[in-house]
């Protein structure tokens, strides 16, 4: 249900996951409505910078010759099937690229909290809330959010600043995360920008566990009501 929420400015950070050119230029890995997601992510970044909230950016980059997660798909020549280190499309889209002094995390696994984890720095900063946006919702966003919650962070998941290969993939992934977003909240970009600015805003927050038992006919409406 929606309840008033206020983010503590000095204890909030923002994480932007894999907003790379691959997802708008490589036909195999296009994220649906990606230009909209980029515009929303840019709005969140402007709001965060205005309040001097630290920004963290992730890029998924794989070296096929190095040790990778088991069964990672490779081309016949040994290069990664996607996000290969030599592919210029691994670049973060310029409209949401890190500004000077912001942290860029290069990862070769779904979660932002793997080998390149910013967990230690977030703890040192006293961060309690992490605003999350990015792609793909059911993959790297999902893994990062779950690991953040396991580390004791409260996550504000910005639903319309995330995307996947289709609307159905994205919306059900958001519902799945909402079902287990302990200590966190879900909001759209407009509400999230107000929260980042220090306003108190109604935001969907988890009560109990697994509130959404959705079907093919109900998932989209439940998503819209978050």
Residue frames as qw, qx, qy, qz and C-alpha x, y, z in Angstrom:
[[0.000, 0.889, 0.458, 0.000, 0.00, 0.00, 0.00],
 [0.358, 0.587, -0.050, 0.725, 1.05, 3.63, -0.42],
 [0.518, -0.749, -0.298, 0.285, 2.26, 5.45, 2.66],
 [0.089, 0.980, -0.170, 0.062, 4.13, 8.74, 3.15],
 [0.881, -0.064, 0.016, 0.468, 7.87, 8.37, 2.66],
 [0.032, 0.975, -0.218, -0.023, 10.79, 10.75, 3.19],
 [0.874, 0.222, -0.186, 0.389, 14.34, 9.96, 2.10],
 [0.498, -0.785, 0.056, 0.363, 17.14, 11.13, 4.41],
 [0.484, 0.861, -0.159, -0.009, 19.28, 13.30, 2.13],
 [0.053, -0.761, 0.642, -0.075, 22.61, 12.61, 3.83],
 [0.487, -0.222, 0.839, -0.098, 21.95, 8.87, 3.93],
 [0.766, 0.504, 0.340, -0.211, 20.71, 8.27, 0.37],
 [0.188, -0.426, 0.656, 0.594, 22.57, 7.20, -2.78],
 [0.742, 0.489, 0.075, -0.451, 21.48, 6.34, -6.33],
 [0.471, -0.240, 0.791, 0.306, 22.47, 3.36, -8.49],
 [0.627, 0.574, -0.119, -0.512, 22.09, 3.25, -12.29],
 [0.673, -0.184, 0.711, 0.092, 22.46, -0.23, -13.75],
 [0.492, 0.059, 0.746, 0.445, 23.75, -1.03, -17.25],
 [0.390, 0.810, 0.259, -0.354, 22.31, 1.93, -19.15],
 [0.404, -0.377, 0.601, 0.578, 24.51, 1.01, -22.11],
 [0.370, 0.452, -0.373, -0.721, 24.28, 1.60, -25.85],
 [0.012, 0.052, -0.984, -0.170, 23.89, -2.14, -26.37],
 [0.178, 0.430, 0.821, -0.332, 20.30, -1.87, -25.21],
 [0.396, 0.722, 0.219, -0.524, 19.27, 0.62, -27.85],
 [0.308, 0.671, -0.498, -0.456, 21.53, -0.36, -30.77],
 [0.018, 0.217, -0.967, -0.133, 22.03, -4.14, -30.71],
 [0.636, -0.098, -0.348, -0.682, 18.83, -5.70, -32.06],
 [0.620, -0.091, -0.776, 0.076, 19.40, -8.84, -29.99],
 [0.426, -0.309, -0.616, 0.586, 19.37, -6.96, -26.68],
 [0.097, -0.446, -0.149, -0.877, 17.03, -4.01, -27.13],
 [0.055, -0.327, -0.730, 0.597, 15.25, -2.87, -23.98],
 [0.034, 0.678, 0.642, 0.357, 11.66, -1.82, -24.64],
 [0.145, -0.947, -0.215, -0.190, 11.01, 1.92, -24.29],
 [0.738, -0.185, -0.155, 0.630, 14.70, 2.44, -23.58],
 [0.220, 0.445, 0.060, 0.866, 14.71, 6.09, -24.66],
 [0.486, -0.710, -0.204, -0.468, 11.97, 6.74, -22.10],
 [0.835, -0.442, -0.201, 0.259, 14.00, 4.96, -19.44],
 [0.588, 0.130, -0.062, 0.796, 17.06, 7.05, -20.30],
 [0.079, -0.615, -0.119, -0.776, 15.03, 10.25, -20.02],
 [0.684, -0.663, -0.191, -0.235, 13.70, 9.19, -16.63],
 [0.827, -0.236, -0.158, 0.486, 17.15, 8.14, -15.43],
 [0.373, 0.373, -0.011, 0.849, 18.52, 11.54, -16.51],
 [0.363, -0.708, -0.143, -0.589, 15.80, 13.24, -14.45],
 [0.830, -0.524, -0.169, 0.085, 16.75, 11.18, -11.40],
 [0.721, 0.035, -0.094, 0.686, 20.40, 12.04, -11.91],
 [0.096, 0.576, 0.033, 0.811, 19.69, 15.77, -12.10],
 [0.597, -0.696, -0.141, -0.374, 17.64, 15.56, -8.90],
 [0.878, -0.341, -0.145, 0.305, 20.37, 13.61, -7.12],
 [0.566, 0.239, -0.060, 0.787, 23.13, 15.98, -8.21],
 [0.137, -0.699, -0.094, -0.696, 21.10, 18.98, -7.11],
 [0.692, -0.669, 0.022, -0.269, 20.90, 17.52, -3.59],
 [0.102, 0.678, -0.709, 0.165, 24.49, 16.23, -3.66],
 [0.894, -0.149, 0.361, -0.221, 23.40, 12.64, -3.36],
 [0.214, -0.493, 0.768, 0.349, 26.19, 10.28, -4.51],
 [0.817, 0.407, -0.078, -0.402, 25.62, 8.53, -7.84],
 [0.465, -0.322, 0.801, 0.194, 26.92, 5.07, -8.77],
 [0.678, 0.499, -0.241, -0.482, 26.90, 3.82, -12.36],
 [0.698, -0.174, 0.689, 0.083, 27.28, 0.19, -13.50],
 [0.571, 0.547, -0.422, -0.444, 28.38, -1.19, -16.85],
 [0.908, -0.060, 0.413, -0.037, 28.27, -4.88, -17.74],
 [0.406, 0.745, -0.505, -0.159, 31.54, -5.71, -19.55],
 [0.942, -0.168, 0.290, -0.022, 32.82, -9.24, -20.14],
 [0.109, 0.674, -0.700, -0.212, 36.32, -10.43, -21.00],
 [0.937, 0.113, -0.166, -0.285, 35.80, -13.79, -22.70],
 [0.643, 0.390, -0.595, 0.284, 39.38, -14.84, -21.96],
 [0.106, -0.393, 0.626, -0.665, 39.01, -14.27, -18.22],
 [0.083, -0.229, -0.941, 0.236, 37.19, -16.34, -15.65],
 [0.394, -0.200, -0.188, -0.877, 33.46, -15.72, -16.02],
 [0.662, -0.091, 0.492, -0.558, 30.39, -17.13, -14.33],
 [0.380, -0.028, 0.911, 0.157, 29.85, -20.79, -15.27],
 [0.401, 0.506, 0.748, 0.155, 28.08, -21.38, -18.60],
 [0.117, 0.722, 0.001, -0.681, 28.49, -17.77, -19.71],
 [0.760, 0.541, 0.355, 0.065, 27.67, -17.80, -23.47],
 [0.281, -0.601, 0.432, 0.611, 30.69, -17.26, -25.71],
 [0.649, 0.646, -0.194, -0.352, 31.16, -16.91, -29.47],
 [0.969, 0.170, -0.026, 0.175, 33.21, -19.52, -31.35],
 [0.502, 0.606, -0.293, 0.543, 36.21, -17.15, -31.18],
 [0.548, -0.224, -0.577, 0.563, 35.98, -17.03, -27.36],
 [0.046, -0.210, 0.105, -0.971, 34.51, -13.54, -27.13],
 [0.233, 0.298, 0.712, -0.592, 31.43, -12.93, -25.01],
 [0.172, 0.508, 0.769, 0.349, 28.11, -13.29, -26.83],
 [0.082, -0.894, -0.303, -0.320, 27.06, -9.96, -25.32],
 [0.355, -0.929, 0.103, -0.030, 28.70, -7.03, -23.54],
 [0.877, 0.090, -0.031, 0.470, 32.13, -8.04, -24.85],
 [0.432, -0.678, -0.016, 0.594, 34.94, -5.81, -23.64],
 [0.324, -0.131, 0.468, 0.812, 35.90, -4.91, -27.25],
 [0.107, 0.636, 0.679, 0.350, 32.36, -3.94, -28.24],
 [0.094, 0.182, -0.094, 0.974, 31.90, -0.13, -28.26],
 [0.478, -0.486, -0.413, -0.604, 28.22, -0.66, -27.43],
 [0.606, -0.396, -0.591, 0.356, 29.20, -1.43, -23.83],
 [0.174, 0.175, -0.171, 0.954, 29.58, 2.34, -23.37],
 [0.017, 0.576, 0.650, -0.495, 27.08, 4.00, -21.06],
 [0.256, 0.746, 0.482, 0.381, 24.67, 6.18, -23.03],
 [0.356, 0.259, -0.140, 0.887, 25.99, 9.75, -23.02],
 [0.317, -0.597, -0.154, -0.720, 22.84, 11.36, -21.63],
 [0.778, -0.589, -0.038, -0.214, 23.17, 9.30, -18.43],
 [0.750, 0.291, -0.407, 0.432, 26.96, 8.90, -18.29],
 [0.614, -0.561, -0.315, 0.456, 28.86, 9.47, -15.05],
 [0.093, 0.959, -0.062, 0.259, 29.80, 13.05, -14.27],
 [0.394, 0.528, -0.556, 0.507, 33.18, 13.99, -12.86],
 [0.179, -0.376, 0.654, -0.632, 33.72, 12.43, -9.46],
 [0.836, -0.068, 0.148, -0.523, 30.93, 9.85, -9.77],
 [0.452, -0.339, 0.824, 0.026, 31.70, 6.16, -9.37],
 [0.729, 0.347, -0.396, -0.437, 31.69, 3.81, -12.36],
 [0.639, -0.277, 0.705, -0.137, 31.50, 0.10, -11.51],
 [0.535, 0.389, -0.635, -0.398, 32.58, -2.35, -14.22],
 [0.646, -0.177, 0.666, -0.330, 31.03, -5.76, -13.58],
 [0.343, 0.235, -0.800, -0.432, 30.83, -9.10, -15.40],
 [0.121, -0.272, -0.938, 0.180, 27.94, -10.52, -13.39],
 [0.145, -0.690, -0.585, -0.401, 24.30, -9.50, -12.88],
 [0.440, -0.815, -0.337, 0.170, 24.55, -7.90, -9.45],
 [0.191, 0.851, -0.200, 0.447, 26.21, -4.58, -8.78],
 [0.529, -0.700, 0.389, -0.279, 27.21, -6.09, -5.44],
 [0.980, 0.094, -0.074, 0.161, 29.54, -8.78, -6.76],
 [0.764, -0.047, -0.051, 0.642, 33.28, -8.36, -7.21],
 [0.241, 0.389, 0.068, 0.886, 32.91, -4.64, -7.97],
 [0.347, -0.711, -0.612, 0.007, 30.58, -4.07, -5.03],
 [0.077, 0.592, -0.139, 0.790, 30.23, -0.53, -3.65],
 [0.652, -0.594, -0.465, -0.078, 28.95, -1.94, -0.34],
 [0.626, -0.290, -0.294, 0.661, 31.98, -0.82, 1.68],
 [0.159, 0.170, 0.076, 0.970, 31.83, 2.72, 0.34],
 [0.408, -0.554, -0.422, -0.590, 28.08, 2.90, 0.93],
 [0.683, -0.539, -0.443, 0.216, 28.57, 1.80, 4.53],
 [0.497, -0.132, -0.154, 0.844, 31.34, 4.37, 5.01],
 [0.058, -0.308, -0.219, -0.924, 29.01, 7.08, 3.72],
 [0.213, 0.166, 0.680, -0.682, 26.28, 5.96, 6.12],
 [0.415, 0.023, -0.483, -0.771, 23.88, 5.22, 3.26],
 [0.424, 0.113, 0.774, -0.456, 20.52, 3.74, 4.30],
 [0.649, 0.576, 0.382, -0.318, 18.44, 4.24, 1.14],
 [0.295, -0.234, 0.670, 0.640, 19.46, 3.33, -2.40],
 [0.583, 0.582, 0.108, -0.557, 17.49, 4.68, -5.36],
 [0.474, -0.137, 0.797, 0.349, 17.69, 2.08, -8.18],
 [0.638, 0.633, 0.037, -0.437, 17.08, 2.37, -11.93],
 [0.070, -0.522, 0.765, 0.370, 18.37, 0.42, -14.93],
 [0.842, 0.281, -0.233, -0.396, 18.08, -2.64, -17.14],
 [0.471, -0.259, -0.635, -0.555, 17.15, -5.49, -17.50],
 [0.533, -0.496, 0.198, -0.656, 14.57, -5.54, -14.75],
 [0.954, -0.215, -0.001, -0.211, 14.40, -9.31, -14.24],
 [0.857, 0.232, -0.253, 0.384, 18.17, -9.77, -14.55],
 [0.479, 0.233, -0.342, 0.774, 20.72, -7.21, -13.33],
 [0.309, -0.503, 0.096, -0.801, 18.20, -4.95, -11.60],
 [0.857, -0.368, -0.231, -0.276, 16.64, -7.91, -9.80],
 [0.828, -0.026, -0.372, 0.419, 20.00, -9.31, -8.68],
 [0.270, 0.358, -0.276, 0.850, 21.25, -5.92, -7.52],
 [0.485, -0.514, -0.005, -0.707, 18.10, -5.07, -5.58],
 [0.900, -0.329, -0.268, -0.098, 18.02, -8.42, -3.79],
 [0.718, 0.061, -0.351, 0.598, 21.70, -8.15, -2.85],
 [0.017, 0.474, -0.174, 0.863, 21.21, -4.57, -1.65],
 [0.691, -0.503, -0.088, -0.511, 18.35, -5.67, 0.60],
 [0.915, -0.171, -0.314, 0.186, 20.46, -8.56, 1.90],
 [0.512, 0.232, -0.303, 0.770, 23.16, -6.03, 2.82],
 [0.248, -0.572, -0.559, 0.548, 20.65, -4.08, 4.90],
 [0.023, -0.093, 0.191, 0.977, 19.94, -1.26, 2.44],
 [0.407, 0.586, 0.560, -0.420, 16.47, 0.11, 1.88],
 [0.286, 0.062, 0.632, 0.717, 15.74, 0.26, -1.85],
 [0.419, 0.605, 0.220, -0.640, 13.58, 2.80, -3.65],
 [0.451, 0.127, 0.765, 0.442, 12.85, 0.98, -6.93],
 [0.276, 0.506, -0.052, -0.815, 11.92, 3.45, -9.67],
 [0.677, 0.254, 0.689, -0.050, 9.61, 1.37, -11.79],
 [0.601, 0.765, 0.232, -0.012, 9.46, 3.50, -14.95],
 [0.092, 0.859, -0.493, -0.102, 13.22, 4.08, -14.96],
 [0.454, -0.266, 0.845, 0.096, 13.76, 0.35, -15.49],
 [0.725, 0.421, -0.192, -0.510, 13.08, -1.81, -18.54],
 [0.607, -0.181, 0.765, 0.118, 13.50, -5.25, -20.05],
 [0.158, -0.051, 0.781, 0.602, 13.06, -6.99, -23.38],
 [0.220, -0.474, -0.660, -0.539, 9.29, -6.57, -23.24],
 [0.374, -0.484, 0.128, -0.781, 6.66, -4.82, -21.14],
 [0.885, -0.316, -0.238, -0.247, 5.48, -8.15, -19.73],
 [0.766, 0.069, -0.423, 0.479, 9.01, -9.10, -18.66],
 [0.153, 0.371, -0.297, 0.867, 9.49, -5.72, -17.00],
 [0.529, -0.455, 0.001, -0.716, 6.13, -5.46, -15.23],
 [0.912, -0.282, -0.283, -0.089, 6.20, -8.97, -13.79],
 [0.654, 0.156, -0.419, 0.610, 9.80, -8.44, -12.67],
 [0.096, -0.435, 0.244, -0.861, 8.79, -5.30, -10.78],
 [0.761, -0.397, -0.102, -0.503, 5.91, -7.18, -9.14],
 [0.891, -0.070, -0.396, 0.210, 8.24, -10.03, -8.17],
 [0.398, 0.255, -0.402, 0.784, 10.64, -7.57, -6.56],
 [0.365, -0.463, 0.078, -0.804, 7.82, -5.69, -4.85],
 [0.855, -0.313, -0.344, -0.231, 6.67, -8.97, -3.29],
 [0.849, -0.276, -0.232, 0.387, 9.99, -9.19, -1.42],
 [0.315, 0.620, -0.118, 0.709, 11.15, -5.58, -1.18],
 [0.608, -0.611, -0.437, 0.258, 11.57, -5.70, 2.58],
 [0.413, -0.587, -0.111, 0.688, 12.21, -2.28, 4.04],
 [0.244, -0.078, 0.421, 0.870, 11.90, -0.63, 0.63],
 [0.376, 0.630, 0.346, -0.585, 9.48, 1.15, -1.66],
 [0.436, 0.310, 0.637, 0.556, 8.38, 1.47, -5.29],
 [0.142, 0.755, 0.198, -0.609, 7.72, 4.80, -7.02],
 [0.642, 0.647, 0.280, 0.302, 7.62, 6.31, -10.47],
 [0.557, 0.230, -0.035, 0.797, 10.16, 8.88, -11.65],
 [0.122, -0.703, -0.116, -0.691, 8.08, 11.94, -10.78],
 [0.712, -0.676, -0.096, -0.161, 7.59, 10.76, -7.20],
 [0.861, -0.153, -0.079, 0.479, 11.20, 9.59, -6.89],
 [0.380, 0.474, -0.019, 0.794, 12.53, 13.00, -7.98],
 [0.378, -0.741, -0.036, -0.554, 10.41, 14.66, -5.31],
 [0.874, -0.470, -0.087, 0.086, 11.64, 12.16, -2.73],
 [0.738, 0.133, -0.070, 0.658, 15.26, 12.81, -3.74],
 [0.106, 0.624, 0.015, 0.774, 14.60, 16.55, -3.38],
 [0.110, 0.069, -0.665, 0.735, 13.53, 15.98, 0.23],
 [0.552, -0.192, -0.097, -0.805, 9.76, 16.04, -0.09],
 [0.382, 0.018, 0.863, -0.330, 7.46, 13.63, 1.72],
 [0.503, 0.221, -0.484, -0.681, 5.59, 11.67, -0.95],
 [0.859, -0.031, 0.376, -0.346, 3.18, 8.71, -0.91],
 [0.333, 0.489, -0.772, -0.231, 5.05, 5.63, -2.17],
 [0.919, -0.107, -0.277, -0.260, 4.14, 1.97, -2.35],
 [0.064, -0.560, 0.760, -0.325, 5.76, 0.12, 0.56],
 [0.573, -0.022, -0.812, -0.110, 5.67, -3.57, 1.33],
 [0.553, -0.375, 0.434, -0.604, 3.50, -4.80, 4.16],
 [0.901, -0.061, 0.385, -0.192, 3.77, -8.44, 5.12],
 [0.269, -0.370, 0.781, 0.425, 5.10, -10.72, 2.40],
 [0.117, 0.127, 0.861, 0.479, 4.06, -11.69, -1.14],
 [0.332, 0.426, 0.409, -0.735, 1.07, -9.35, -1.45],
 [0.516, 0.477, -0.293, -0.649, 0.73, -9.88, -5.21],
 [0.533, 0.063, 0.839, 0.083, -0.69, -13.17, -6.50],
 [0.376, 0.564, -0.165, -0.716, -1.04, -12.09, -10.10],
 [0.713, 0.268, 0.634, 0.132, -2.12, -13.79, -13.29],
 [0.386, 0.186, 0.496, 0.756, -1.79, -12.96, -16.97],
 [0.030, -0.719, -0.534, -0.444, -4.96, -10.92, -16.72],
 [0.410, -0.880, -0.238, 0.043, -4.10, -8.93, -13.59],
 [0.711, -0.210, -0.017, 0.670, -0.33, -8.27, -13.67],
 [0.305, 0.411, 0.189, 0.838, -0.41, -5.07, -15.71],
 [0.332, -0.777, -0.260, -0.467, -3.11, -3.42, -13.61],
 [0.747, -0.598, -0.154, 0.245, -1.30, -4.31, -10.38],
 [0.621, 0.034, 0.071, 0.780, 1.91, -2.86, -11.81],
 [0.080, 0.610, 0.241, 0.750, 0.16, 0.38, -12.77],
 [0.512, -0.777, -0.238, -0.279, -1.19, 0.75, -9.23],
 [0.752, -0.238, -0.252, 0.560, 2.22, 0.51, -7.58]]
